Amino acid sequence: MPLLTKGVICYLLAMSLAAYICYGRDKHLAKAHKWRIPEKVLLLLSFLGGAAGAVAAMHVFHHKTRHWYFHAVGILGLLWQIGLLVWLFIKCNGGIVS
């Protein structure tokens, strides 16, 4: 597997972990009625590489599930992130069927 592909996978995994942790932390802060993580931070984490972690956290923590735009950003993020991985796989492996 090429270094670029490994780097992209590591980036997406790190962003997903960060998004998951932030969503969980924000839910904890919401229950404690404390200062929260801004929604734009959660949305950016989701869209800029952490969609898998954000979508998983939304369901595990039942957090931000009533806001349509969190679902929309999660879906759009997943689409471009999966698309990038598929493109890298095809590009680096000489096509789907070699």
C-alpha positions in Angstrom: 0.0 0.0 0.0 1.5 3.4 -1.0 2.5 5.9 1.6 -0.1 8.4 0.4 -2.9 5.9 1.0 -1.6 5.0 4.4 -1.3 8.7 5.3 -4.9 9.3 4.2 -6.2 6.3 6.2 -4.3 7.5 9.3 -5.7 11.0 8.9 -9.3 9.8 8.5 -8.9 7.5 11.5 -7.4 10.2 13.7 -10.1 12.7 12.7 -12.8 10.1 13.3 -11.4 9.4 16.8 -11.2 13.1 17.5 -14.8 13.7 16.4 -16.0 10.7 18.4 -14.3 12.0 21.5 -15.5 15.6 21.0 -19.1 14.5 20.5 -18.9 12.3 23.6 -17.3 15.2 25.6 -20.0 17.6 24.4 -22.8 15.3 25.5 -21.2 15.0 28.9 -20.9 18.8 29.1 -24.5 19.2 28.0 -25.7 16.9 30.8 -23.6 18.8 33.3 -25.0 22.2 32.0 -21.4 23.4 31.4 -19.7 25.4 28.6 -20.1 23.3 25.4 -18.0 22.6 22.3 -19.3 25.0 19.5 -21.4 23.3 16.9 -19.2 24.6 14.1 -16.3 22.7 15.6 -18.3 19.5 15.7 -19.5 20.0 12.1 -16.0 20.8 10.9 -14.5 17.7 12.5 -17.2 15.7 10.9 -16.8 17.1 7.4 -13.0 17.5 7.3 -12.3 13.8 7.9 -14.1 12.6 11.0 -17.5 11.7 9.5 -17.3 8.0 10.5 -16.5 8.9 14.2 -19.1 11.7 14.2 -21.9 9.5 12.9 -21.0 6.7 15.2 -20.9 9.1 18.2 -24.3 10.6 17.3 -25.9 7.2 17.6 -23.9 5.9 20.6 -24.3 9.1 22.7 -27.7 10.1 21.2 -26.2 13.5 20.6 -27.2 16.1 18.0 -29.6 13.6 16.4 -32.4 16.1 16.2 -30.5 18.6 14.1 -30.9 17.8 10.4 -27.7 19.7 9.5 -25.6 17.3 11.6 -27.1 14.4 9.6 -26.5 16.2 6.3 -22.9 17.0 7.1 -22.3 13.5 8.3 -23.7 12.0 5.1 -21.8 14.4 2.9 -18.6 13.9 4.8 -19.0 10.1 4.6 -19.6 10.3 0.8 -16.5 12.3 0.0 -14.3 10.4 2.5 -15.4 7.0 1.1 -15.1 8.4 -2.4 -11.5 9.5 -1.7 -10.6 6.0 -0.3 -12.2 4.3 -3.4 -10.3 6.7 -5.7 -7.0 6.1 -4.0 -7.6 2.3 -4.1 -8.3 2.4 -7.8 -5.5 4.8 -8.6 -2.9 2.9 -6.5 -3.9 -0.6 -7.5 -4.2 -0.1 -11.3 -8.0 -0.3 -11.4 -10.7 -2.4 -9.9 -9.8 -5.5 -11.8 -6.1 -5.7 -12.6 
